[in-house]
């Protein structure tokens, strides 16, 4: 297997073969999870610390479950009551964590680049669980695995990413990953939620939902990031759903076997009609949640292998 990364900070620096290696391993973990097969020896003796400076349900619980299934000692740090709230800098927090000698550090932070800064200050593997509007690599990887399992491949597909492109780290990571795997990417959003220059990334840009969805294989809806909005980006949620919410009428423009995705949490009746979200023949939203555990197991497994190899080499040098 080919996976050389020391940390998982983003998709940008991953080679397509590394992406494939991780997805192959995650695929096997997904099958083992369904059969109830435990792998508690993989991370046995290693400590995993989860630091979430932003609230999260799916991602944090998914990382916690992944670590426990692999046998790690998992600790969740309550950042709402942390020393950072008392004025401690992020670097001082990193130095404090480093003294605890963790092996795996999972971080979500509201500021872009904060996770990369932490990775420079600690002697362990760091996984980015989402930093500001920058990246959310494991979400893109679990989306990729979900697509690959549903479609039988992860290349030369036509994939539409719809909604709040401007504020979405999920969109950014998916654009990079799906582009690396030779897919045709369409971005659909109102002008107020579409960053300038997206066509330079090799994406097709649409303002009209029906035109953008024409004959696509995958429809990926995004959550409105209201917590990151400062001002009136949409006239109203009702108007937004009318023009950009996914319903049966709009979905009819995609291929008849197109799958529907959403990273969650969903705003039903705003980004997606509840009937579409619950349609077992089209929606793979629950599969995304399931694949999230498998992908995070694979990511921590591969990073732990590299960490152990690095530490072994350092010991031999001494």
N, C-alpha and C positions, 0 to 999 in steps of 0.2 A: 504494500500500500504506500502511496505517496502523499504525505502530509507533513510539511516541514515547519509549520507555523509554531511560534512560541506562545503567542496569544491569539485570541479570536476577537479582534477589535473592529473588523469590518470586512466587507466583501471585496473592496477595491484591490487589496493586495493578494487575494487568493487566485491561484492558477486554476483553470478549468479541471485539470486532473486532481487537484486537491479537493475541489468541490465534489467531484465524482466519487473520490475515495470516502469522503465524509458521508455522502448520501448512501453509498453502498453499505457502509457499516450501520447507518441509521435504519436502513431498510431491514437488515437482519435483526436489529434490536426491536423494531416494530413487530416483526413476526414472533419473536421470543416473548415480548410483552403480552401479546394476544394468547399465547400458550401458557402464560404464567411461569416462564422460565426465569429464575433469578441469576444475577451475575454479581453477587456480593463480594467477589474476590478482586474485581477489576480495580476498584479504588480503595480497597481495604488498607487501612493505615494512613490514609490521606485525609486532610481537613479541607472542607469547602466552606467558605464564608460568603453569604449572600448579603450584599449592601444595596438596598433600594432606597434612593433618595426621592423617588417618585412612587406613588401608590401603584400597585400592580396586583392583579389576582392571577391571571393566566400564566404570565411569564415567571413570576416568583415561585408559585406553587409547582410549576412544571420543572424548573431547575431544582427545587428541593426534592421532588419526587425522583427525578433523574439521578441525583447524587445518592439518595438513599437506596435506590435499586441497584446501584453499582457498589454499595458498601462503604461510601465515604462517611466521615463524621461531619454532619451538616449543622452549621450555625447561622441563624438569621439575626442580623444586627438591626435593632430598631432605630433607624436613622432619625425618626421624629424626635427621639429623646437623646440623640447623640451629642458628642462634644462639639460638633460643627454648629449645632444650634446655640451653643454657648460661646461661639466665636472662634473655635479652632479652625485653622486653614485646612484645605484638602490635602496639602503636602504633609502637614503634621499628622493628619489622620492616617495617611499612607505609611508614614514612618512608624506609627503606633501599631498598625496592622502588621507591618513587616516584622516587628519584634515578636509578634505572636506566632510567626513562622507558619502561615497557612500554605496550602499547596495549590488551591484553586480559589480564585476570587471572582465572584459574579457581581457586576456593578450596573445599576441603572442610575442615570444622573440627568437632571434637567438641562445641563449646559453641554453643548457640543465640544468635544475634545477633552472633557474631564476624565473619561475612562482611559484615554491614551496617556494623560498625565500620570494617573495612578500607576499604569503599567510600567512607566519609566522609573518608578520609585520603589517597587516591590520585587522580591525575589521569588515570585510564583507565577503561575499561569493566570492570566486575566481574561475574562469573557465579558464582552460588551452586551448588556441586556437592554440597550437603548440609551443613546446620549443625545439629548436635545433634538434638533431637527437633522442630525448628522446621519447615524446609521442604526440599524437593528438587525445585525447579521443572522442571528438564529431564526428570526421570523422569516427572512428571505429563504433560508435553507429549508425550513419546514414547509414553506409554500412550494418550493421546488420539488421536495420529496412528494408532497401531495399531488402535484401536477404529474410527476413522473409515474406515480402509481396509478393515477386515473387514466392517463393518456398513453402509457406504455413507453414514453420517451420524454426527453426534456430538450429537444432541439427542433428548430424549424416549425415552431407553433406560432400562431397569431394570438397575442395576449393583450387584452385591454385592461389598463389600470385606470380606475374611474373615481373621481371625487377630489378630496382635498390634497392635491399633489404638493402644494407649497409648504405645508407644515408637517408632511409625513416622512419620517425616517424609514418607515416600512417601504414606501414608494421608492426612495432613494436606493435602498439596498436591493430591492427587487429589480430595479432598472439595471443596476450593475450586474447582478447575477444572471438574469435572463438574457442580457446582452452578451455576456461571456459565452453563454451556451447557444448562441446563434438563433435566437428567437426574434420574431417581429413584434415590436412593442408599440402599442398605441396608448396615448395618454388622453383622457377625456376629462375636462373640467371647465367651469366658468373661468373667464379671464382673470378674475380676482383671486382664483386659487390655483393658477398655473404659473409657475416661475418662468421668467424669460429665458430664452436660449435652450429650451429642452430639445429642440430639433437637432442641436449640435451634438447631442448624446446618441443620435441615431434613432430617435423616437419620432413617430408620427403624432402630430398634435391635432386634437379635435375639440371644438366647442359644442358641437351637436352630438348628442348621445346616440341617436339612431345611426348616424353616419359612422361614428367611431366603432360601434359594435358590429358592423356588417361583416358577417362570415368569420368572426373570431372563434378560436377554440376554447379560450379561457376568459372569464369575466371576473376581474378582481376589484371588488368594491373597497373603498377606504372610509374610515371613520372621520367625521368632521372634528378636527382638533380644536374644539372651542376654547380649551385652556391656553392655547397658544395664539389665539386671535386677539388682536387689539384694534377694534373698529368693525365696521359693517362689511363683511366679506360676502354675505348673502342677504337678499332682501328679507327673507323669512324662511323658516324650515318647511313650511307648506309649499312655497314657491320652489324651493330647492328640490323637494321630492318630485314635484311636477316635472321639472326639467332634467334632473340628474339622479333621482332615485330609481333603483332597478325594480321594475315591475314586469309582468308577463308581456305587455305590449312592447317594451323596449328590448327585452331578452329575445323576442321572436326574430330580431335582426341578426342575432348571432347564429352560429351553426346549430343544428338541431341537437347535437350531442355536446354542446358547450357546457363546461362546468362553471359553477358560481362559487366564488371565494370571498371571505371577509376576515381580516385579522382579529376582529373583536376588540372591545365590546361593541356590539351593534346598536345603532339607534334605529329601531324598526319604525317604518313609516317616514323616515328621513333619508337614509342612505339606501335602504332596501325594504321591499315589501315582505312582511312576515311569511306570506305564503311561499314566496320564492326561497327565503332563507331556510324553510322547513321542508322543501321539496327533496325527498330522498333520491329522486332520479337526476337532479341537477346540482343540488348543493353539496359541497364537500367541506362545509364549515366545521362540522364536528370532527371530521378526519384531520383537519388542520390542527385541532387541539391535541388529538391523539399523536400525530406525527411530531408535535412539539416536544414531547417527552423523549421520543426516540432520537431525534436530532440532537437534543441537549446531552443525552447519554453518549452519543457518538462523539460529539465535540469534546466533552470532558475526558473521555477515554483516550482520544488521540493526543490531546494536549498533555495528559498525564504521562503517556508513553514518552513524549518528547522531553518532558520535565525530568522523568527518571533517568533517561539516557544522558541528559545534560549533567545532572548531579553525579551520575556514575563516572562520567568522563572527568569531571572536576576532582572527584575523589582520587582517581587513578593518577592524575597529574600531581596531586599533593604527595 
